[in-house]
Each structure stands twice: as structure tokens, then as C-alpha cells.
Amino acid sequence: MTYTRRDIGKIALAALPLARSMGSPHSRFGGVNIGVISYSFRPVTDVDEIIADIRKAGIDEVELMSNSVEAFAGAPNPPAALRDWRLSVSMDKFKPVRQKFDAAGIHLGLLCFNMRDNNTDGEIDYAFRMAKTLGVNGITTSTTVSMSKRIAPLADKHKILVGYHGHDQTANPNEFATLETYATAFSYSKYNGVNLDVGHFTASNYDAVAFIKEHHARITNLHLKDRKRNHGPNVPWGQGDTPLKDILSLVRAEKYPFPCNIELEYPIPEGSTSVAEVTKCLEYAKRLLA
């Protein structure tokens, strides 16, 4: 009999009661919570398969991509009618997602919902309502600086911190990349924060340690990766310029509560898998915190 990846994920979930009896995953070291964004397991989007992969990697904290949540709830595919669906779907459709992660011993800490310039205010409000239904601590998003002004009133309304994810597109003033772009977003709302990608920040030749010290109250989470300076490539951890040890040591020393989430972006070596590489990243972080 041939099993699909989805079948394997369901089999793994069926075994969770036994797995829990053997102990839930644990990825907090020295008080620092090492999590993962589900994007790291791409192209997997199925919630059950993601849970199985996270457990295999030994991680107990997740930042969940919204496309997985929406697919679970029956979002249309192709997504031509997605906007209408978002404005009419019952929030009850999303509640079982939280229950699945809780049952697996994985904390669903953040929802990643990328708010595009063409999203309506109704869709942005929907993202906040979804986040509340899932019981997450905040929303992370890759978007533009101009969008952060539109998002701000809804963040104020729902009182949910939004972490704007940066890249290294420092030449574009509407992309989150420079210190000035973050300052602009912060000026719009006290709920406008930052999902600091320390790899992209380093590639942009900024000091992640200094930024974290100054803006820790605005941080929803970190994205951990290793990159070369001067807009260099993503590389396996330990081969780049990102000061991962100094960053994690600071989080530990200051007892910052936000999670430090692995985002796997370097090329997966031939013969390896995303789960294996995420596990390597977790072990690397653990060694840095030993």
C-alpha cells in the first residue's frame, strides 16, 4: 500500500496520545523559547502534517501561517472567491485548529497573516478576528510601511500587537528594512510592533542586539536565521554573520518573553529534509544557550 504525506501525517497524529505519554516536545532552553514558523516546512500547508513535522523536530512553539488555517476551514481553491469567503466564514471554523495544537503539546503563539496592499479593511479586520479566535499573542505580517498606517486603527481596536516582518530591501522606503521604516510604523500605533528577522537585519548591516535592547517591548518574536552581511545569502547556521549567540544570550539575560522562531531559508542539502534541517537549527540554538 502506498501512503501519501497526508496519510503519514494522520498516522502520526493518531499516535499522539502515546507520544504525549512519553513526554511533550520541549524547546525552551535557559528560559529562551525556541519555536518555528510553519513556513519552514514548505510546501507542507496541511495543519495535521505541520503538527507532525513540528513534533518530529522536537519543538513546542509555532508561528502558524494563515493559509494553513484557512485551508483547514475550507477556503476556496482556486482563491478567486477568497475575499467573499473571508467576510462570511464563521470564526467557529477556526477553533479546532487551536485544539489540535493544544492536544499535541505545541503552543500556538502567533498567527502569520500577510496583509497585502489590495486587502480591504474588512479583510484586515477578519485577520484580527481570526487571531482572537485562535487565542494567539499577536499577528506577524510581511507588508508595506504604507499598509501599517491602515492596519494601525484595527490593531488599536482589537488591542493585538502586530509584528512587521522586515527583509533587506533597504533601497525601497516602503519596505520594512531600515530603522526609519520601523520608527514610522511605531508612530502610528502602540500596537504596531516588529517581527525582527535577525538574518535579514544583519544582511542590511544593522545591529540586531542593539535594536532588540531598544525595542524589546515592541517585539512579537524574532526570526532566527544566518545570513552574510552586505545583502549576502542565507547560509546554514554558523556560516554567516548573524550574531546568533549574542542575540540568544541577550534574550536569556533579560528574560524577554517573546519566542525566537526558526525560519528555515537556506537551501536544503540534497538528501536532507526541512524537518532534519529545522532540527539541526534547534540543536545549534540549544548549544549556544548551553
FITILO-224666 format. One record per residue: y, z, x of N, C-alpha, C in turn; residue in three letters; residue number from 0. Coordinates in pm, whole numbers. Each point is the difference from the previous one (the first is absolute). Example, Ala and Ser with C-alpha at 12.3 -4.5 7.8 and 13.67 -1.06 7.14 Angstrom:
    n.Y    n.Z    n.X   ca.Y   ca.Z   ca.X    c.Y    c.Z    c.X rest  nr
   -569    780   1319    119      0    -89    120      0     90  ALA   0
    105    -72    -35    119      6     82    109     73    -77  SER   1
END
This chain:
    n.Y    n.Z    n.X   ca.Y   ca.Z   ca.X    c.Y    c.Z    c.X rest  nr
   -119      0     86    119      0    -86    124      0     89  MET   0
    101    -81    -37    124     -6     77    106     84    -68  THR   1
     68     86     79    103     86    -54    137    -52     42  TYR   2
     94     -1    -93    138    -32     33     67    125     56  THR   3
    118    -21     61     75    115     52     34     96   -113  ARG   4
     29    -54   -119     31     86   -116   -122     85    -36  ARG   5
   -121    -61      3   -122     75    -29    -17    115     97  ASP   6
     25    -30    129    -15    103    103     98    114    -23  ILE   7
    124    -37    -42     99    104    -28    -44     90   -115  GLY   8
    -60    -62   -105    -46     80   -114   -116     91     39  LYS   9
    -88    -53     86   -112     83     48     53    119     78  ILE  10
    101    -26     84     58    109     79     63    105    -89  ALA  11
     68    -44   -106     63     95    -91   -105     79    -78  LEU  12
   -110    -64    -34   -106     71    -71    -56    113     83  ALA  13
     12    -13    132    -51    103     90    102    107     31  ALA  14
    120     -7    -59    106     95     34    -36    145    -32  LEU  15
    -68     32   -110    -34    141    -21    -78     58    117  PRO  16
    -96    -77     55    -73     46    116     92     10    121  LEU  17
     90   -102     14     92      2    113     90    122     -6  ALA  18
     47     33   -120     88    117    -12    -74    128     35  ARG  19
   -128      4    -37    -77    120     33    -17     14    150  SER  20
     14   -112     72    -10      2    145    137     19     65  MET  21
    104     10    -83    135     22     52     89   -120    -23  GLY  22
    122     25    -46     96   -106    -23     57    -49    133  SER  23
     56   -122      3     64    -47    124    115     92     37  PRO  24
     26      8    128    107     90     47     75    -70    112  HIS  25
    130    -22    -20     77    -69    103    134     70     26  SER  26
     -2    133     -5    117     79     36    -30     69    132  ARG  27
     82    -26    100    -22     54    134    127     69     48  PHE  28
    -13    129     31    116     75     45    109      5   -104  GLY  29
    -38     -7   -127     99      2   -108     60   -136    -32  GLY  30
    -40   -104     73     53   -135    -23   -100    -77    -85  VAL  31
     47    -52   -113    -88    -72    -91     -2   -147     36  ASN  32
   -112    -47     52    -16   -141     33    -65    -70   -119  ILE  33
     73    -91    -61    -51    -75   -113    -11   -147     33  GLY  34
     -8    -82   -104    -11   -144     19     61    -70   -120  VAL  35
     64   -114     23     44    -84   -110   -116    -95    -31  ILE  36
    -27    -19   -127   -117    -80    -39     12   -145     45  SER  37
    120    -46     30     22   -134     57    -82    -20    127  TYR  38
    -31    109     70    -77    -10    124   -138    -59    -21  SER  39
    -52     10   -122   -135    -48    -28     -1   -140    -63  PHE  40
    116    -68      3      8   -135    -57   -111    -88     57  ARG  41
    -55    -91    -78     47    -44   -132    -56     82   -116  PRO  42
    -62    114     26    -54     82   -108    114     53    -86  VAL  43
    -12    -15   -131     98     57    -92    -66     84   -109  THR  44
   -129    -12    -17    -71     75   -104      7    150     29  ASP  45
     40     79    -98     19    143     18   -127     69     50  VAL  46
   -114    -33    -60   -125     64     41    -36    -32    144  ASP  47
     21   -125     39    -30    -39    138     95     67     99  GLU  48
    126     11    -39     98     67     87    -39    146     21  ILE  49
    -39     67   -107    -43    139     13   -118     10     95  ILE  50
    -98    -89    -15   -116      2     88     41    -22    145  ALA  51
     92    -93     25     44    -28    138     76    118     59  ASP  52
     85     63    -80     76    114     50    -94    114     39  ILE  53
    -98     23    -84    -97    106     31    -80    -32    125  ARG  54
    -38   -127     17    -73    -38    121     82     26    125  LYS  55
    131    -19    -11     89     22    114     28    149     24  ALA  56
    -40     86    -95     19    143     17    140     50    -29  GLY  57
     69    -69    -92    140     31    -30     13     59   -140  ILE  58
     93     94    -14     14     68   -130    138    -17    -63  ASP  59
     76   -100     45    136    -22    -52     23   -150     -8  GLU  60
     53    -48   -115     21   -144    -15    137    -31    -59  VAL  61
     55   -107     47    118    -67    -58    -55   -127    -63  GLU  62
      0     -5   -132    -74   -103    -73     91   -115    -41  LEU  63
    -43   -123     31     75   -118    -39     -8    -19   -152  MET  64
    112    -36    -59      7    -10   -146    -86   -113    -56  SER  65
    -27   -105     79    -82   -109    -54   -140     48    -34  ASN  66
    -50     99     76   -132     56    -31      3     76   -132  SER  67
    107     76    -21     14     77   -123     11    -94   -119  VAL  68
     81   -103     15     20    -93   -111   -127    -80    -31  GLU  69
    -72    -40    104   -125    -72    -23    -99     87    -76  ALA  70
     -8    128     38    -88     94    -69     36      9   -148  PHE  71
    130     -3    -30     47     16   -137     -5   -129    -81  ALA  72
    -43   -110     63    -16   -124    -74    116    -96      5  GLY  73
     77      3    111    113    -92     15    -49   -145     -6  ALA  74
     81    -89    -57    -42   -140    -14    -13    -70    134  PRO  75
   -100    -87     10    -22    -79    120    -40   -141    -44  ASN  76
     81   -103     29    118      1     85    115     79    -63  PRO  77
     94     45     86    100     97    -46    120    -60    -72  PRO  78
    -16   -115    -65    114    -63    -67     59     90   -107  ALA  79
    -86     80    -64     47     87   -108     15    145     45  ALA  80
      8     21    133      0    137     52    119     81    -49  LEU  81
    117    -63     -4    120     75    -41    -15     53   -142  ARG  82
    -42    -84    -90    -17     44   -140   -107    109     -8  ASP  83
   -107    -17     77   -108    100      0     54    135     48  TRP  84
     79     -1    106     54    125     55     85     74   -103  ARG  85
     72    -74    -80     92     63    -95    -69     44   -128  LEU  86
   -129    -32    -14    -71     38   -122   -123     87     23  SER  87
    -51      6    123   -124     73     26     20    150    -20  VAL  88
   -102     66    -52      4    145    -17    -24     69    135  SER  89
     77    103     28    -18     75    122   -136     69      6  MET  90
    -64     17   -115   -134     61     -3   -100    -83     80  ASP  91
     27   -129     15    -90    -88     75    -11     41    147  LYS  92
    103     69     51      5     33    142    -58    138     32  PHE  93
    -15     82   -102    -44    138     24   -136      9     70  LYS  94
    -98    -85    -35   -130     12     68      6    -26    150  PRO  95
    103    -72     46     11    -26    144     17    131     75  VAL  96
     90     83    -48     19    132     62   -129     81     -4  ARG  97
    -66     -4   -112   -124     77    -16   -107    -44     99  GLN  98
     -8   -130     27    -98    -51     95     27     53    141  LYS  99
    125     -2     42     32     49    134    -21    151     11  PHE 100
     38     72   -104    -23    145      0   -149     31     12  ASP 101
    -81    -74    -76   -145     25      3    -59    -30    137  ALA 102
     62    -93     73    -49    -38    132     53     90    111  ALA 103
     84     97    -35     55     89    102    110    -64     82  GLY 104
     68   -100    -58    108    -71     69    131     24    -75  ILE 105
    102     45     72    129     26    -63     77   -130    -14  HIS 106
     32    -38   -123     82   -117    -28    146     44     11  LEU 107
     58    -18    118    130     57     28    118    -88    -35  GLY 108
    -17   -132     16    112    -93    -17    -48   -128    -67  LEU 109
     92    -62    -74    -24   -131    -58     89    -99     73  LEU 110
    -60   -107     52     79   -107     62     19   -110   -104  CYS 111
    123    -14    -46     35   -103    -98    116    -80     59  PHE 112
    -27   -122     41    103    -82     64     90    -61   -107  ASN 113
    125     44     -2     95    -40   -103     79   -121     50  MET 114
    -26   -114    -61     60   -125     43    135    -24    -67  ARG 115
     79    -88     63    132    -29    -53     -6    -56   -142  ASP 116
   -111    -66    -35    -10    -59   -134    -60     95   -104  ASN 117
    -32    122     41    -48     99    -97    114     45    -91  ASN 118
    -30     16   -127     99     49    -95     13    152     11  THR 119
    106     53    -58     16    145     -2   -115     64    -78  ASP 120
    -50    -71   -102   -113     52    -74   -124     14     87  GLY 121
    -22    -96     90   -114      8     91     17    113    101  GLU 122
    123     20     44     24    110     95    -26    134    -70  ILE 123
     46     13   -123    -26    122    -76   -149     20    -20  ASP 124
    -72   -109    -26   -145      4    -14    -66     55    126  TYR 125
     50    -39    117    -57     50    126     13    152      9  ALA 126
    114     52    -42     19    145      3    -90     70   -102  PHE 127
    -16    -62   -117    -87     61   -101   -145      0     47  ARG 128
    -41   -108     67   -134     -4     56    -18    111    104  MET 129
    101     17     86     -7    104    103    -15    139    -62  ALA 130
     74     25   -107    -10    129    -68   -138     19    -61  LYS 131
    -54   -105    -59   -133      8    -60   -105     30    105  THR 132
     14    -59    118    -96     23    108     21    135     69  LEU 133
    113     63    -24     26    131     57     27     -2    150  GLY 134
     59   -110     49     25    -12    144    128     72     38  VAL 135
     19     18    131    118     68     52    120    -91     16  ASN 136
    -24   -131     -3    110    -94     18    -50   -143     -7  GLY 137
     96    -93      8    -30   -142      1     43    -56    135  ILE 138
    -82    -87     58     43    -75    117     15   -146    -42  THR 139
     89    -71     70     27   -137    -40     56    -81    115  THR 140
    -47   -124     11     63    -98     88     93    -83    -87  SER 141
    128      9     27     98    -68    -83    127    -22     83  THR 142
    105    -39    -66    126    -29     68    100    114    -19  THR 143
    100      1     85    104    102     -9     76    -14   -132  VAL 144
     27   -123    -42     70    -20   -127    -81     54   -117  SER 145
   -132    -12      7    -84     56   -107      9    152     -4  MET 146
     20     63    114      5    147      2    116     53    -83  SER 147
    104    -81    -16    112     41    -86    -40     -6   -147  LYS 148
    -81    -99    -36    -50    -10   -138   -103    107    -29  ARG 149
    -82     33     98   -106     98    -18     57    141    -12  ILE 150
    111     27     68     55    136      8     18     69   -135  ALA 151
     62    -62   -102     18     71   -127   -133     38    -66  PRO 152
   -101    -83     18   -130     31    -60    -71    109     80  LEU 153
     20      3    131    -52    111     80     66    130    -43  ALA 154
    130     -5    -26     72    119    -50    -55     43   -136  ASP 155
    -23    -97    -86    -50     28   -135   -135     70      5  LYS 156
    -90    -50     83   -136     53      4    -19    110    103  HIS 157
    102     17     87     -4    105    103   -125    -16     90  LYS 158
    -20   -122     44   -111    -33     90     56    -63    127  ILE 159
    -43     51    115     47    -51    127    -62   -138     26  LEU 160
     83    -93     43    -44   -136     32     10    -19    151  VAL 161
   -111    -37     61     -1    -24    144      9   -149     28  GLY 162
    115    -43     54     19   -142     31    -67    -29    134  TYR 163
    -90    -97     -4    -79    -36    118     75   -103     83  HIS 164
     14     29    127     72    -91     89    -92    -89     80  GLY 165
     58   -110     48    -68    -90     92     87    -15    124  HIS 166
    -12   -107     73     82    -15    120     93   -121    -11  ASP 167
     40    -32   -124     88   -115    -22    146     42     14  GLN 168
     35     42    121    131     59     24    115    -99    -15  THR 169
    -27   -129      1    106    -99    -13     42    -22   -145  ALA 170
    -77     53    -94     30    -20   -143     53    130    -58  ASN 171
    127      6    -35     59    126    -50    -53     45   -135  PRO 172
    -74    -86    -69    -56     39   -130   -145     46     12  ASN 173
    -54      4    121   -134     51     24     10    139     63  GLU 174
    -90     90    -41     -1    133     59    -55     -9    142  PHE 175
     91     16     97    -40    -10    140     92     81     91  ALA 176
    128      6    -33     97     69     87     38    136    -57  THR 177
     63     80     84     48    131    -46    100    -16   -113  LEU 178
     81   -105      6    102    -22   -102    -62    -32   -136  GLU 179
   -112    -71     -1    -61    -34   -129    -54    124    -70  THR 180
    -58     90     77    -49    124    -61    118     85    -48  TYR 181
    106      8     79    116     79    -40     59    -53   -130  ALA 182
      1   -130    -16     52    -60   -123    -83     43   -120  THR 183
   -131     -8     12    -88     41   -111     17    147    -31  ALA 184
     11     83    103     16    144    -20    128     30    -78  PHE 185
    101    -83     18    129     26    -65     -6    -23   -151  SER 186
   -100    -72    -46     -8    -34   -143    -63    111    -83  TYR 187
    -87     80     59    -69    104    -76    -67     99     95  SER 188
     -6    125    -41    -73     98     80   -150    -23     -9  LYS 189
    -43    -84    -95   -142    -33    -12    -38   -128     73  TYR 190
     98    -63     64    -30   -113     87    -37     53    137  ASN 191
   -123    -25     41    -49     53    126    -59   -109     87  GLY 192
    -94     38     84    -55    -96     96   -149     23     21  VAL 193
    -74   -111     -3   -138     -4     47     11    -58    141  ASN 194
      9     88     99     30    -45    135   -125    -57     67  LEU 195
      4   -130     25   -106    -65     76     37     12    147  ASP 196
    -68     91     68     41     32    138    -29   -114     96  VAL 197
    -96    -88    -36    -27   -116     84    111   -102     -8  GLY 198
     38    -37   -122    109    -96    -17    132     57     54  HIS 199
     20    130    -19    123     65     48      7     -8    152  PHE 200
   -114     21     64     -6    -10    146     21   -144     45  THR 201
    -61    -94    -70     18   -142     34    146    -42    -11  ALA 202
     76     71    -85    143    -27    -16     84     74    104  SER 203
    -68     70     92     65     72    111     78    123    -45  ASN 204
    -48     65   -107     58    125    -44    -89    117     40  TYR 205
     57    119     -8    -69    124     38    -53     68   -125  ASP 206
   -131    -14    -26    -59     57   -121      8    151     -2  ALA 207
    -18     65    114      3    146      6    137     51    -42  VAL 208
    106    -59     52    135     43    -35     29    -24   -147  ALA 209
    -46   -112    -55     24    -31   -141    -72    100    -90  PHE 210
   -123     33     34    -77     96    -80     68    136      2  ILE 211
     46     43    114     70    129      9    121      3    -91  LYS 212
     76   -109     -3    124     -4    -76    -23    -18   -150  GLU 213
   -102    -73    -37    -14    -40   -140   -132     47    -64  HIS 214
    -62    102     55   -132     41    -49     -3     32   -149  HIS 215
    112     51    -54      3     36   -143     -4   -124    -90  ALA 216
     30   -116     55      0   -125    -77   -130    -77     16  ARG 217
    -93     47     80   -118    -78     33   -112     27   -100  ILE 218
    -48   -106    -65   -116     12    -88   -128      9     83  THR 219
     -4    -77    109   -117     -6     86     32    -87    121  ASN 220
    -84      7    100      6    -92    113   -110   -103    -15  LEU 221
     23   -119     54   -108    -95     25    -26      0    149  HIS 222
   -123     30     35    -39      7    140    -60   -133     44  LEU 223
     53    -54    108    -55   -118     66     60     -4    140  LYS 224
    -53    -86     84     52    -15    136     50   -142     18  ASP 225
    125    -11     46     58   -131     27     73      3    133  ARG 226
     23   -117     54     80    -16    120    148     -4    -39  LYS 227
     84     47     91    145     -9    -22     45   -146      2  ARG 228
    130    -18    -31     60   -135      2    -74    -97    -94  ASN 229
    -33     53   -119    -65    -80   -105   -136    -52     44  HIS 230
    -67     81     81   -132    -38     48   -107     16   -106  GLY 231
   -123    -35     32   -108     -6    -99    -58    137    -35  PRO 232
    -73      4   -111    -86    113    -31   -119     -3     94  ASN 233
    -35    116     53   -111      9     96    -86    120    -35  VAL 234
   -125      3     48    -81    121    -18     73    123     54  PRO 235
    -22    111    -67     72    123     36    -24     37    146  TRP 236
    110     35     67     -6     35    141     38   -114     91  GLY 237
     17   -120    -56     35   -116     83    144    -45    -18  GLN 238
     74     68    -88    137    -39    -27    100    104     49  GLY 239
    122     -9    -55    110     87     42     35    108   -101  ASP 240
    -67      3   -114     32    101   -102    -38    138     51  THR 241
     93     96     -2    -29    134     54    -80     84   -100  PRO 242
   -122    -42    -26    -81     65   -103    -23    148     29  LEU 243
    -25     34    124    -24    141     33    124     84    -27  LYS 244
    116    -47     42    124     75    -22     31     12   -149  ASP 245
    -27   -105    -74     25      1   -146    -89    102    -68  ILE 246
   -130     -6     26    -92     92    -65     22    144     46  LEU 247
     36     17    125     29    135     51    122     59    -70  SER 248
    101    -84    -27    119     46    -72    -36     41   -142  LEU 249
    -77    -83    -69    -40     32   -138    -76    133     -2  VAL 250
    -87     20     97    -76    125      7     91    119     29  ARG 251
     88    -15     97     86    112     41     96     42   -111  ALA 252
     54    -98    -71     99     29   -104    -63     23   -137  GLU 253
   -132    -19     -7    -73     19   -126     57    -87   -113  LYS 254
     34   -124     35     48    -91   -104   -114    -27    -98  TYR 255
     29      0   -130   -108    -10    -99    -48   -141    -29  PRO 256
     75   -102     42    -37   -135    -39   -123    -49     77  PHE 257
    -80    -88    -63   -119    -52     68     37   -107    102  PRO 258
    -87    -14     98     13   -105    102   -113    -98    -24  CYS 259
     32   -112    -62   -103    -91    -50    -28   -116     95  ASN 260
   -125    -19     30    -43   -114     81     25   -129    -78  ILE 261
     66    -96     65     12   -134    -56    -58    -95    104  GLU 262
   -117    -51    -28    -71    -87     94     62   -139     -5  LEU 263
     63    -41    110     60   -133      5    -36    -78    126  GLU 264
    -55     64    100    -42    -80    116   -125    -80    -37  TYR 265
    -23   -113     67   -115    -85    -34   -132     75     16  PRO 266
    -86    -11    -99   -131     65      5    -89    -77     98  ILE 267
    -56     68    101    -84    -70     97   -123    -62    -67  PRO 268
    -46   -108     57   -119    -66    -51   -117     97     -1  GLU 269
    -70      5   -110   -115     89    -14     34    137    -54  GLY 270
    129     30    -14     41    129    -54     42    -17   -146  SER 271
     42    110    -62     44     -1   -139    126     84    -13  THR 272
     66    -15   -113    120     82    -23    -36    148     -4  SER 273
   -113     35    -60    -41    141     -5    -22     54    141  VAL 274
    -67    -79     85    -25     45    137    130     17     77  ALA 275
     95    -90    -19    126      9     74     87    115    -52  GLU 276
      1     21   -132     74    115    -54    -60    130     53  VAL 277
   -132      5      9    -67    119     55     41     23    145  THR 278
     11   -108     79     46     12    139    142     56      6  LYS 279
     85    -49    -89    139     50     -4      3    148    -35  CYS 280
    -83     40    -96     -7    141    -38    -44     86    119  LEU 281
   -102    -45     71    -48     76    116    106      6    110  GLU 282
     75   -107     16    108     -2     99    107    104    -36  TYR 283
     39      2   -127     99     99    -44    -53    141     19  ALA 284
   -125     20    -30    -61    132     15      6     45    148  LYS 285
    -28    -92     91      6     34    143    142     37     42  ARG 286
     99    -73    -55    139     30     35     42    137    -47  LEU 287
    -63     48   -107     36    130    -57    -91    113     48  LEU 288
    -93    -33     87    -95    103     48     71    101     89  ALA 289
END
